[in-house]
Amino acid sequence: MTDPSPISEATLETDEAAEATTPVTEERTRPPLPRILAVANQKGGVGKTTTTVNLGAALADLGYRVLVVDLDPQGNASTGLGINIRGLQASMYDVILSDVPIEDCVEASSVKNLFVAPASLDLAGAEIELVPAFSRELRLKHALQEVRDDYDYVLIDCPPSLGLLTINGMAAASEVLVPIQCEYYALEGLGQLMRNVGLVTKNLNPSLDISTIVLVMYDARTKLSDQVAKEVRAHFGDKVCKIMIPRTVRLSEAPSFGQPITAFDPTSRGAVAYRELAKEVSGGPA
Protein backbone atom coordinates (compact mmCIF):
# COMPACT_ATOMS: atom_id res chain seq x y z
CA MET A 1 0.00 0.00 0.00
CA THR A 2 1.30 3.46 -0.82
CA ASP A 3 0.89 6.32 1.60
CA PRO A 4 -2.16 8.45 0.75
CA SER A 5 -1.84 12.00 -0.46
CA PRO A 6 -2.05 14.58 2.35
CA ILE A 7 -5.48 15.84 3.28
CA SER A 8 -5.97 19.58 3.08
CA GLU A 9 -5.50 21.30 6.43
CA ALA A 10 -8.36 22.66 8.50
CA THR A 11 -8.51 24.21 11.93
CA LEU A 12 -8.81 21.44 14.51
CA GLU A 13 -10.57 22.52 17.66
CA THR A 14 -9.65 20.57 20.77
CA ASP A 15 -12.72 20.82 22.98
CA GLU A 16 -15.81 18.65 22.71
CA ALA A 17 -17.49 18.05 19.36
CA ALA A 18 -21.03 19.23 18.91
CA GLU A 19 -22.49 16.22 17.17
CA ALA A 20 -23.55 13.03 18.98
CA THR A 21 -22.60 9.63 17.63
CA THR A 22 -25.24 7.91 15.53
CA PRO A 23 -26.22 4.44 16.81
CA VAL A 24 -25.47 1.40 14.69
CA THR A 25 -28.42 0.07 12.70
CA GLU A 26 -26.67 -2.77 10.86
CA GLU A 27 -24.73 -5.76 12.13
CA ARG A 28 -21.78 -7.40 10.43
CA THR A 29 -20.91 -11.07 10.55
CA ARG A 30 -18.48 -11.72 13.38
CA PRO A 31 -15.96 -14.54 13.87
CA PRO A 32 -16.75 -17.16 16.53
CA LEU A 33 -15.70 -16.69 20.14
CA PRO A 34 -13.20 -16.52 21.69
CA ARG A 35 -11.72 -13.60 19.75
CA ILE A 36 -8.21 -12.28 20.34
CA LEU A 37 -7.61 -8.78 18.99
CA ALA A 38 -4.29 -6.96 18.94
CA VAL A 39 -4.92 -3.22 19.21
CA ALA A 40 -2.02 -1.75 17.28
CA ASN A 41 -0.77 1.46 15.71
CA GLN A 42 2.89 2.42 15.86
CA LYS A 43 2.02 6.11 16.12
CA GLY A 44 1.66 7.37 19.67
CA GLY A 45 -1.27 9.40 20.96
CA VAL A 46 -3.83 7.92 18.59
CA GLY A 47 -6.30 6.63 21.19
CA LYS A 48 -5.01 3.05 21.16
CA THR A 49 -5.03 2.49 24.92
CA THR A 50 -8.22 4.53 25.32
CA THR A 51 -9.91 2.26 22.80
CA THR A 52 -8.56 -0.94 24.41
CA VAL A 53 -9.78 0.05 27.88
CA ASN A 54 -13.15 1.46 26.93
CA LEU A 55 -14.05 -1.12 24.30
CA GLY A 56 -13.10 -3.83 26.79
CA ALA A 57 -15.32 -2.28 29.46
CA ALA A 58 -18.23 -1.86 27.04
CA LEU A 59 -17.93 -5.50 25.91
CA ALA A 60 -17.91 -6.56 29.56
CA ASP A 61 -21.08 -4.51 30.14
CA LEU A 62 -22.70 -6.50 27.31
CA GLY A 63 -22.04 -9.68 29.27
CA TYR A 64 -18.82 -10.91 27.66
CA ARG A 65 -15.83 -12.03 29.73
CA VAL A 66 -12.98 -9.79 28.65
CA LEU A 67 -9.24 -9.88 29.32
CA VAL A 68 -7.13 -6.79 28.61
CA VAL A 69 -3.48 -7.75 28.10
CA ASP A 70 -1.23 -4.72 28.64
CA LEU A 71 1.97 -5.08 26.57
CA ASP A 72 2.88 -1.38 26.73
CA PRO A 73 5.72 -0.66 29.22
CA GLN A 74 3.98 2.60 30.13
CA GLY A 75 1.20 0.51 31.67
CA ASN A 76 -1.53 3.01 30.82
CA ALA A 77 -4.17 0.35 30.15
CA SER A 78 -3.46 -1.12 33.59
CA THR A 79 -3.56 2.18 35.50
CA GLY A 80 -6.60 3.25 33.45
CA LEU A 81 -8.42 0.28 34.95
CA GLY A 82 -7.32 1.02 38.51
CA ILE A 83 -4.32 -1.33 38.76
CA ASN A 84 -1.24 -0.12 40.70
CA ILE A 85 1.57 -1.33 38.43
CA ARG A 86 4.24 -0.61 41.08
CA GLY A 87 2.92 -3.15 43.57
CA LEU A 88 2.49 -6.21 41.37
CA GLN A 89 3.67 -9.68 42.37
CA ALA A 90 3.63 -10.74 38.71
CA SER A 91 3.12 -8.87 35.44
CA MET A 92 3.30 -9.42 31.70
CA TYR A 93 7.07 -9.01 31.99
CA ASP A 94 7.20 -12.24 34.01
CA VAL A 95 4.83 -13.97 31.58
CA ILE A 96 6.87 -13.01 28.51
CA LEU A 97 10.39 -13.39 29.94
CA SER A 98 10.07 -16.02 32.69
CA ASP A 99 7.21 -18.25 31.47
CA VAL A 100 5.04 -17.39 34.47
CA PRO A 101 1.45 -18.62 33.77
CA ILE A 102 -0.65 -15.66 32.68
CA GLU A 103 -3.41 -16.55 35.16
CA ASP A 104 -0.92 -15.79 37.96
CA CYS A 105 -0.80 -12.12 36.98
CA VAL A 106 -4.44 -11.51 36.01
CA GLU A 107 -6.18 -8.89 38.16
CA ALA A 108 -9.90 -8.18 38.43
CA SER A 109 -10.97 -4.65 37.53
CA SER A 110 -13.81 -2.71 39.13
CA VAL A 111 -15.98 -3.61 36.10
CA LYS A 112 -17.80 -6.93 36.25
CA ASN A 113 -16.46 -9.45 33.68
CA LEU A 114 -13.40 -7.28 32.89
CA PHE A 115 -9.93 -8.55 33.84
CA VAL A 116 -6.43 -7.17 33.30
CA ALA A 117 -3.06 -8.84 32.73
CA PRO A 118 -1.06 -5.75 33.75
CA ALA A 119 2.20 -4.36 32.44
CA SER A 120 5.12 -3.24 34.59
CA LEU A 121 7.92 -0.77 33.99
CA ASP A 122 10.26 -3.77 33.54
CA LEU A 123 8.68 -4.35 30.12
CA ALA A 124 10.74 -1.41 28.86
CA GLY A 125 13.76 -3.72 28.70
CA ALA A 126 11.89 -6.71 27.32
CA GLU A 127 12.56 -5.79 23.68
CA ILE A 128 16.30 -6.25 24.28
CA GLU A 129 15.97 -9.24 26.62
CA LEU A 130 13.80 -11.09 24.10
CA VAL A 131 16.42 -10.94 21.33
CA PRO A 132 18.29 -14.13 22.35
CA ALA A 133 15.18 -15.89 23.72
CA PHE A 134 13.88 -19.14 22.24
CA SER A 135 10.61 -18.70 20.28
CA ARG A 136 10.80 -15.02 21.15
CA GLU A 137 7.91 -14.01 18.86
CA LEU A 138 5.53 -16.65 20.25
CA ARG A 139 5.87 -16.14 24.01
CA LEU A 140 2.47 -14.45 24.37
CA LYS A 141 0.72 -16.92 22.07
CA HIS A 142 1.88 -19.86 24.19
CA ALA A 143 0.83 -18.07 27.39
CA LEU A 144 -2.67 -17.27 26.10
CA GLN A 145 -3.32 -20.84 24.95
CA GLU A 146 -3.77 -21.78 28.61
CA VAL A 147 -6.56 -19.25 29.26
CA ARG A 148 -8.13 -18.46 25.87
CA ASP A 149 -11.25 -20.53 26.63
CA ASP A 150 -11.78 -18.62 29.89
CA TYR A 151 -12.62 -15.40 28.01
CA ASP A 152 -14.85 -14.33 25.14
CA TYR A 153 -12.56 -11.44 24.15
CA VAL A 154 -8.86 -10.84 24.69
CA LEU A 155 -7.74 -7.30 23.81
CA ILE A 156 -3.97 -6.88 23.56
CA ASP A 157 -2.78 -3.29 24.03
CA CYS A 158 0.40 -3.18 21.94
CA PRO A 159 3.11 -0.54 22.45
CA PRO A 160 3.40 2.36 19.97
CA SER A 161 6.16 0.65 18.00
CA LEU A 162 6.68 -2.29 15.68
CA GLY A 163 9.14 -4.17 17.92
CA LEU A 164 9.11 -7.64 19.46
CA LEU A 165 6.34 -6.90 21.95
CA THR A 166 3.98 -5.80 19.17
CA ILE A 167 5.00 -8.83 17.10
CA ASN A 168 4.17 -11.03 20.10
CA GLY A 169 0.74 -9.39 20.24
CA MET A 170 0.10 -9.97 16.55
CA ALA A 171 1.40 -13.55 16.65
CA ALA A 172 -1.02 -14.33 19.49
CA ALA A 173 -4.05 -12.62 17.95
CA SER A 174 -6.49 -13.67 15.27
CA GLU A 175 -7.38 -10.07 14.40
CA VAL A 176 -5.80 -6.63 14.41
CA LEU A 177 -7.85 -3.59 15.45
CA VAL A 178 -6.34 -0.29 14.33
CA PRO A 179 -7.46 3.02 15.87
CA ILE A 180 -6.97 5.93 13.46
CA GLN A 181 -7.27 9.50 14.67
CA CYS A 182 -9.28 11.97 12.58
CA GLU A 183 -6.36 14.36 12.25
CA TYR A 184 -3.83 15.55 9.68
CA TYR A 185 -1.63 12.76 8.26
CA ALA A 186 -3.81 10.18 9.99
CA LEU A 187 -2.76 7.44 7.56
CA GLU A 188 0.93 8.23 7.75
CA GLY A 189 2.87 5.10 8.65
CA LEU A 190 -0.04 2.72 8.15
CA GLY A 191 1.68 1.28 5.10
CA GLN A 192 4.49 0.02 7.34
CA LEU A 193 1.99 -1.37 9.84
CA MET A 194 0.23 -3.30 7.08
CA ARG A 195 3.55 -4.63 5.79
CA ASN A 196 4.41 -5.87 9.28
CA VAL A 197 1.03 -7.52 9.64
CA GLY A 198 1.70 -9.17 6.29
CA LEU A 199 5.08 -10.45 7.50
CA VAL A 200 3.55 -11.84 10.70
CA THR A 201 0.80 -13.49 8.66
CA LYS A 202 3.33 -15.04 6.30
CA ASN A 203 5.84 -16.25 8.87
CA LEU A 204 4.12 -16.65 12.26
CA ASN A 205 0.33 -16.45 12.17
CA PRO A 206 -1.45 -17.32 8.90
CA SER A 207 -4.89 -16.52 10.34
CA LEU A 208 -4.06 -12.91 11.27
CA ASP A 209 -6.18 -10.24 9.60
CA ILE A 210 -6.71 -6.50 9.96
CA SER A 211 -10.40 -6.88 10.68
CA THR A 212 -11.39 -3.61 12.32
CA ILE A 213 -10.52 0.08 11.83
CA VAL A 214 -11.87 2.52 14.41
CA LEU A 215 -11.99 6.26 13.74
CA VAL A 216 -11.25 8.18 16.95
CA MET A 217 -10.93 11.83 18.03
CA TYR A 218 -13.70 12.78 15.61
CA ASP A 219 -14.74 16.45 15.73
CA ALA A 220 -17.92 17.06 13.75
CA ARG A 221 -17.26 20.82 13.60
CA THR A 222 -14.21 20.51 11.37
CA LYS A 223 -13.93 19.67 7.69
CA LEU A 224 -10.70 17.83 8.49
CA SER A 225 -12.42 15.10 10.49
CA ASP A 226 -14.87 14.42 7.66
CA GLN A 227 -12.05 14.40 5.09
CA VAL A 228 -10.02 11.93 7.13
CA ALA A 229 -13.07 9.69 7.63
CA LYS A 230 -13.76 9.65 3.89
CA GLU A 231 -10.10 8.93 3.11
CA VAL A 232 -9.97 6.02 5.58
CA ARG A 233 -13.23 4.53 4.31
CA ALA A 234 -11.97 4.82 0.72
CA HIS A 235 -8.84 2.84 1.68
CA PHE A 236 -10.33 0.20 3.98
CA GLY A 237 -14.01 -0.10 3.00
CA ASP A 238 -16.22 -2.13 5.31
CA LYS A 239 -13.36 -2.84 7.72
CA VAL A 240 -14.02 0.67 9.07
CA CYS A 241 -16.57 0.74 11.88
CA LYS A 242 -19.62 2.93 11.33
CA ILE A 243 -19.35 4.30 14.85
CA MET A 244 -16.77 7.07 15.25
CA ILE A 245 -15.43 8.00 18.68
CA PRO A 246 -15.83 11.74 19.34
CA ARG A 247 -13.12 14.01 20.70
CA THR A 248 -14.22 14.65 24.28
CA VAL A 249 -12.63 15.96 27.44
CA ARG A 250 -14.33 13.29 29.59
CA LEU A 251 -12.50 10.51 27.73
CA SER A 252 -9.21 12.22 28.62
CA GLU A 253 -10.18 12.63 32.27
CA ALA A 254 -11.34 9.07 32.98
CA PRO A 255 -7.89 7.36 33.15
CA SER A 256 -6.73 9.64 35.98
CA PHE A 257 -9.56 8.17 38.08
CA GLY A 258 -8.64 4.59 37.16
CA GLN A 259 -11.96 4.00 35.45
CA PRO A 260 -13.22 3.38 31.91
CA ILE A 261 -15.52 6.06 30.54
CA THR A 262 -18.55 3.76 30.91
CA ALA A 263 -18.04 3.85 34.71
CA PHE A 264 -16.59 7.35 35.05
CA ASP A 265 -19.37 9.13 33.15
CA PRO A 266 -21.90 6.57 31.82
CA THR A 267 -24.08 9.15 30.06
CA SER A 268 -21.28 11.04 28.28
CA ARG A 269 -20.94 10.99 24.51
CA GLY A 270 -17.73 9.00 24.82
CA ALA A 271 -19.44 6.30 26.88
CA VAL A 272 -22.36 6.13 24.46
CA ALA A 273 -19.96 5.85 21.51
CA TYR A 274 -17.92 3.02 23.03
CA ARG A 275 -21.07 1.11 23.99
CA GLU A 276 -22.29 1.40 20.39
CA LEU A 277 -18.82 0.39 19.12
CA ALA A 278 -18.92 -2.70 21.34
CA LYS A 279 -22.27 -3.68 19.83
CA GLU A 280 -20.87 -3.20 16.33
CA VAL A 281 -17.69 -5.16 17.01
CA SER A 282 -19.46 -8.01 18.82
CA GLY A 283 -22.79 -8.10 17.01
CA GLY A 284 -24.74 -7.47 20.22
CA PRO A 285 -25.10 -8.68 23.85
CA ALA A 286 -23.68 -12.03 24.96
N, C-alpha and C positions, 0 to 999 in steps of 0.2 A: 504493500500500500504506500502511496506517495503522500507526503504531508499536504494538507489542503491549503488552498490559497488563503491569505489572511482575510479576516472579516473586517469590514470597515468599522472604525472606532466610533463609539458613542459614549456619552457621559454615563458612568455607572454609579448610581447612588447606593449608599451602603446601609441605609436604614431599611425598615420593613417594606416589603412590596405591598401594593394596594390590592392585588387581585387574589382571591382565594383559589385553592386548588380544586379542580373539577374532579368529582368522584369517577372511578372506573365503571364503565357500563358493559365492557366486554371482558371475557376471560380467555386466556391463552392456554393451550395444552401444556401441562407441566410434567417433568420427569417424575418417576416414582420416588417415594421416600425410602431411606434417608437421602437427603441431598447435602452435599458438601460444596460450599461456594468459597472460593478465594476472592476476597475483596482487594483489588489491586489497581494501582496507578502510581507510576514512579514519580510523578510530580507531587510535591508536598502541598498541603493546604487546600486540597480539592474536596474535602468533605468525606474522605474515605473512612476514617474512624467514626465520625458522626453517623455515617450511614450504617456501618457495622453495628454500632451500639443500638441505634434507634430502630433499625429494621429488625434486629434480633429481639428487642423488647416488644415490638408490635406483633411479631410472629408468635412470641410467647403469650401475648394477650389473646391471640386467636386460638390458643389451646395446644400449640405445638411445643414439644420439648426442644430447647435451643441451647447449643453450646457455642459460646464466643471464644475462639482461640486467638490470643493476643501474641502475635509474632513481632510486634514493633518494640524495639528496646526502650522507646519512650514510655511505653506502658499506658498510653492515654485511654485505650479501650477498657483497661482494667480499672484505672482510677475513675473513669467516667461511669462505671457501674459500682462504685463505692468500695473497691478493693484497695487496701493499703499495700502497695507493692514493696515496701521496705520491711515488712514484717512477715514475709512468706517463708514457710518451711520448705516448700518446693514450688518451682515455677517452670515455665516452658523452657528455660535454659537447661534445667536438670533433665527434662524430657528429651530435648534434642541432643544434648551433649553426653548425658550419663545414663540414658536408657531407663530413666525413672518412669514407671507406668503413669500415663496421663491422668488416670482417675485419682492418683495421689496428690495432684495439684489443683484439681477442680474445686472451685469455690461457688457457693450459692450466692446469687445476687438478691437484692430486695424485691425483685420481680418474680412472681410465681412462674415456674417452668423455664427460667433463664439462668444459665450457669456460665461460669467464666473459667478458662484455663489461663491464668494471668501471666504477664510478662514480668521480667525483672531487669534492672539496669545491667546485669551481667550479660544479657543478650547482645549488648553492644560489641562484645568481643567474639561473639559466636561465629561471625562471618570468617574470621581468621582461624579460629579453633576448628572449624568444620573442614578446612582445606585438606588436612591429611586423613580425615575420618573415613572409615569404611562405609559405603553406601550413603555418602553424605547428603545426597539429594533426596533420599527416601526415608530419612529419620522420622519426619512427621507422619508420613503415610503409614509406616509400620506402627507408630504409636496409636493412631486413630483407628486402626483395624480392631483394636481391643474394645473400643467403646462406641463404634459407629452405629450399632443397633440400639444403643441406649437413647439416641436423640433422633428427632425428625429432621432438624437442620443443624449443620455445623457451619458457622461463619468464621473464616480465617482472616483476621486483620493483618495484612501484609505490610512490611515497612515501605516507605517511599523510596524504593530503590529496586534494582533488578538483580540483586545479589543472591547468595545461597539461601537465605531465609525465605525470600519470595519464591525462589524455585522450589523449596520444600513445600510451601503453601500450594503452589500450582500442581506439584507432583501428587499431592494428597487429595486434591479436589477433583470433582467431576465437572465443575463449571467455574467460570470466572465472571465476577460482577465488577464492572468498571464504573465508578462515579466520574462524571465529567462536569466541571463547573461551567456555568453559562457566562463565561468571561472571555476577554480577548485572548487569542491563541489557545483556545480550549483544547484543540486537537493536537497541539504541538507535542511531539514525543510519543503519540499513540502508535505510530508506525513501528517504533522500536518495541513497544509493549506487545504488539501483535506478532512481531517476528519472534520474540522470546516465547510467547505462548505456542507458536508454531514449532519451535525447537523442543519445548517440553513435550508437546503432543507427539512429535516424531521420535523422540529418544527415551522418554520416561513414562508418559501417560497418554496413550492413544485415545482415550475417551474424553480428554479435556476439550472444552469448548467455551468460547466467549458467548455466554447465553444471554446476558443481561447488561444493558447500559442504562444508568440512572442519571438524569440531568438534575444537578443540584445548584444551589445559590441562584435560583431563578428570580429575576426582578421584572415584574410585568410592566413597569413604567419605562423601561428602556428598550430601544430598538435592538440593542446589542444582544440582550437575552433571547429575543425572538430569532435573530439571525443565527446565533449559535445553535439554538434548538433545531432550526431548519437544516443547518449544515450537518449536524450530527445525525438527524433522521435520514438525510440524503445518503450518508455514508453507510449507516448500519441498519436502516429499515426497521423491521418489526422486532429487532433485538432491543430497541429503545423503548423503555417503559412509557406509557401514556402519562402517568403521574410524574409531575416535576416538583422537586422540593424547593420551596420558596426561601429566599434570603430572609432570615428573621433573627432578631436579637435574642429571642428566647432560646433558640437552638444553641447559640453561643454561650448562654449563661448556664444551661443545664449541667454540663460536665463539672463545673466548679462545686456543684452540690452533690456530686456522685450519683446522679440519677439520669435515666433516659428522659427524653422530652415527654413521653407518654405518662410518666409519673410526675415529673417536675411541673408541667403545665398541660394537663390532659386536653384542655379545650383550645389550645393555641393552634395556629395554622400549621406550624411545624409538626405537631402531634397528629393532627388530622391527616396531613400529607403522608406521614410515615405509616399510619394505619391503613390508608388506601394503597400505598405501595406494597405493604405486606399482603394485602388481599390480591393484588395484581401478581406478585411474585409467586404466591402459594396457590392461587386459585380459590381461596376462601378459607373459612374456619376449619379446624381439624375435625 
